[in-house]
């Protein structure tokens, strides 16, 4: 299996009990997965997308992390925000408006 150039982790707020409890899930983080994956494919980017357990940044959720850059983004709750994350992957420059410091 070829490793992707990037990996996007989307917080799905799952906790040890298996139930999604956090802010990210409640604010619809998993509802934009299809848009994220289709936009990445349309742009021809070599990116894997995975959902995660709680990333512990609930006050800034929905949260997304891009590796290998280790860019943490918060308030990713619209197509505009997702586009900014994808643009950052393409350009190699973090999307400053969404960076979790």
TORDO-574772 format. One record per residue (C-alpha): x, y, z; residue in one letter. Coordinates in steps of 0.2 Angstrom, whole numbers. Layout:
BEGIN
<r><px>X</px><py>Y</py><pz>Z</pz><aa>A</aa></r>
...
//
This chain:
BEGIN
<r><px>0</px><py>0</py><pz>0</pz><aa>X</aa></r>
<r><px>6</px><py>17</py><pz>-5</pz><aa>X</aa></r>
<r><px>6</px><py>30</py><pz>9</pz><aa>X</aa></r>
<r><px>-3</px><py>46</py><pz>6</pz><aa>X</aa></r>
<r><px>6</px><py>62</py><pz>5</pz><aa>X</aa></r>
<r><px>-6</px><py>69</py><pz>18</pz><aa>X</aa></r>
<r><px>-18</px><py>63</py><pz>31</pz><aa>X</aa></r>
<r><px>-33</px><py>73</py><pz>37</pz><aa>X</aa></r>
<r><px>-40</px><py>68</py><pz>54</pz><aa>X</aa></r>
<r><px>-58</px><py>74</py><pz>58</pz><aa>X</aa></r>
<r><px>-63</px><py>74</py><pz>76</pz><aa>X</aa></r>
<r><px>-79</px><py>63</py><pz>78</pz><aa>X</aa></r>
<r><px>-80</px><py>65</py><pz>96</pz><aa>X</aa></r>
<r><px>-80</px><py>47</py><pz>101</pz><aa>X</aa></r>
<r><px>-76</px><py>43</py><pz>119</pz><aa>X</aa></r>
<r><px>-71</px><py>27</py><pz>127</pz><aa>X</aa></r>
<r><px>-90</px><py>22</py><pz>129</pz><aa>X</aa></r>
<r><px>-91</px><py>22</py><pz>110</pz><aa>X</aa></r>
<r><px>-103</px><py>36</py><pz>110</pz><aa>X</aa></r>
<r><px>-100</px><py>53</py><pz>101</pz><aa>X</aa></r>
<r><px>-101</px><py>65</py><pz>115</pz><aa>X</aa></r>
<r><px>-91</px><py>81</py><pz>111</pz><aa>X</aa></r>
<r><px>-94</px><py>97</py><pz>102</pz><aa>X</aa></r>
<r><px>-87</px><py>92</py><pz>85</pz><aa>X</aa></r>
<r><px>-99</px><py>78</py><pz>82</pz><aa>X</aa></r>
<r><px>-114</px><py>89</py><pz>89</pz><aa>X</aa></r>
<r><px>-108</px><py>103</py><pz>77</pz><aa>X</aa></r>
<r><px>-109</px><py>91</py><pz>62</pz><aa>X</aa></r>
<r><px>-90</px><py>86</py><pz>59</pz><aa>X</aa></r>
<r><px>-95</px><py>70</py><pz>51</pz><aa>X</aa></r>
<r><px>-108</px><py>78</py><pz>40</pz><aa>X</aa></r>
<r><px>-94</px><py>86</py><pz>29</pz><aa>X</aa></r>
<r><px>-84</px><py>71</py><pz>26</pz><aa>X</aa></r>
<r><px>-91</px><py>67</py><pz>9</pz><aa>X</aa></r>
<r><px>-88</px><py>85</py><pz>4</pz><aa>X</aa></r>
<r><px>-70</px><py>85</py><pz>10</pz><aa>X</aa></r>
<r><px>-66</px><py>68</py><pz>1</pz><aa>X</aa></r>
<r><px>-75</px><py>74</py><pz>-15</pz><aa>X</aa></r>
<r><px>-65</px><py>90</py><pz>-15</pz><aa>X</aa></r>
<r><px>-49</px><py>82</py><pz>-12</pz><aa>X</aa></r>
<r><px>-52</px><py>70</py><pz>-26</pz><aa>X</aa></r>
<r><px>-58</px><py>84</py><pz>-38</pz><aa>X</aa></r>
<r><px>-41</px><py>93</py><pz>-35</pz><aa>X</aa></r>
<r><px>-31</px><py>77</py><pz>-37</pz><aa>X</aa></r>
<r><px>-23</px><py>78</py><pz>-20</pz><aa>X</aa></r>
<r><px>-15</px><py>62</py><pz>-12</pz><aa>X</aa></r>
<r><px>-24</px><py>63</py><pz>5</pz><aa>X</aa></r>
<r><px>-31</px><py>50</py><pz>16</pz><aa>X</aa></r>
<r><px>-46</px><py>56</py><pz>27</pz><aa>X</aa></r>
<r><px>-50</px><py>47</py><pz>44</pz><aa>X</aa></r>
<r><px>-62</px><py>51</py><pz>58</pz><aa>X</aa></r>
<r><px>-55</px><py>51</py><pz>76</pz><aa>X</aa></r>
<r><px>-60</px><py>50</py><pz>94</pz><aa>X</aa></r>
<r><px>-61</px><py>66</py><pz>104</pz><aa>X</aa></r>
<r><px>-46</px><py>77</py><pz>100</pz><aa>X</aa></r>
<r><px>-49</px><py>87</py><pz>117</pz><aa>X</aa></r>
<r><px>-51</px><py>104</py><pz>109</pz><aa>X</aa></r>
<r><px>-70</px><py>105</py><pz>111</pz><aa>X</aa></r>
<r><px>-70</px><py>123</py><pz>114</pz><aa>X</aa></r>
<r><px>-64</px><py>126</py><pz>96</pz><aa>X</aa></r>
<r><px>-73</px><py>112</py><pz>87</pz><aa>X</aa></r>
<r><px>-76</px><py>105</py><pz>75</pz><aa>X</aa></r>
<r><px>-58</px><py>101</py><pz>74</pz><aa>X</aa></r>
<r><px>-47</px><py>94</py><pz>60</pz><aa>X</aa></r>
<r><px>-28</px><py>90</py><pz>60</pz><aa>X</aa></r>
<r><px>-17</px><py>89</py><pz>44</pz><aa>X</aa></r>
<r><px>-2</px><py>78</py><pz>44</pz><aa>X</aa></r>
<r><px>13</px><py>77</py><pz>42</pz><aa>X</aa></r>
<r><px>12</px><py>96</py><pz>44</pz><aa>X</aa></r>
<r><px>4</px><py>94</py><pz>61</pz><aa>X</aa></r>
<r><px>-8</px><py>109</py><pz>58</pz><aa>X</aa></r>
<r><px>-23</px><py>109</py><pz>70</pz><aa>X</aa></r>
<r><px>-38</px><py>118</py><pz>64</pz><aa>X</aa></r>
<r><px>-54</px><py>123</py><pz>73</pz><aa>X</aa></r>
<r><px>-71</px><py>129</py><pz>69</pz><aa>X</aa></r>
<r><px>-71</px><py>119</py><pz>53</pz><aa>X</aa></r>
<r><px>-90</px><py>120</py><pz>51</pz><aa>X</aa></r>
<r><px>-93</px><py>125</py><pz>33</pz><aa>X</aa></r>
<r><px>-88</px><py>122</py><pz>15</pz><aa>X</aa></r>
<r><px>-78</px><py>138</py><pz>16</pz><aa>X</aa></r>
<r><px>-68</px><py>132</py><pz>31</pz><aa>X</aa></r>
<r><px>-65</px><py>115</py><pz>22</pz><aa>X</aa></r>
<r><px>-60</px><py>124</py><pz>6</pz><aa>X</aa></r>
<r><px>-47</px><py>134</py><pz>17</pz><aa>X</aa></r>
<r><px>-40</px><py>118</py><pz>24</pz><aa>X</aa></r>
<r><px>-39</px><py>110</py><pz>7</pz><aa>X</aa></r>
<r><px>-31</px><py>126</py><pz>0</pz><aa>X</aa></r>
<r><px>-18</px><py>125</py><pz>14</pz><aa>X</aa></r>
<r><px>-13</px><py>107</py><pz>9</pz><aa>X</aa></r>
<r><px>-11</px><py>113</py><pz>-9</pz><aa>X</aa></r>
<r><px>-1</px><py>129</py><pz>-5</pz><aa>X</aa></r>
<r><px>9</px><py>122</py><pz>10</pz><aa>X</aa></r>
<r><px>4</px><py>137</py><pz>20</pz><aa>X</aa></r>
<r><px>-8</px><py>135</py><pz>35</pz><aa>X</aa></r>
<r><px>-25</px><py>142</py><pz>34</pz><aa>X</aa></r>
<r><px>-22</px><py>156</py><pz>47</pz><aa>X</aa></r>
<r><px>-40</px><py>160</py><pz>50</pz><aa>X</aa></r>
<r><px>-43</px><py>142</py><pz>57</pz><aa>X</aa></r>
<r><px>-27</px><py>138</py><pz>66</pz><aa>X</aa></r>
<r><px>-28</px><py>132</py><pz>84</pz><aa>X</aa></r>
<r><px>-13</px><py>140</py><pz>93</pz><aa>X</aa></r>
//
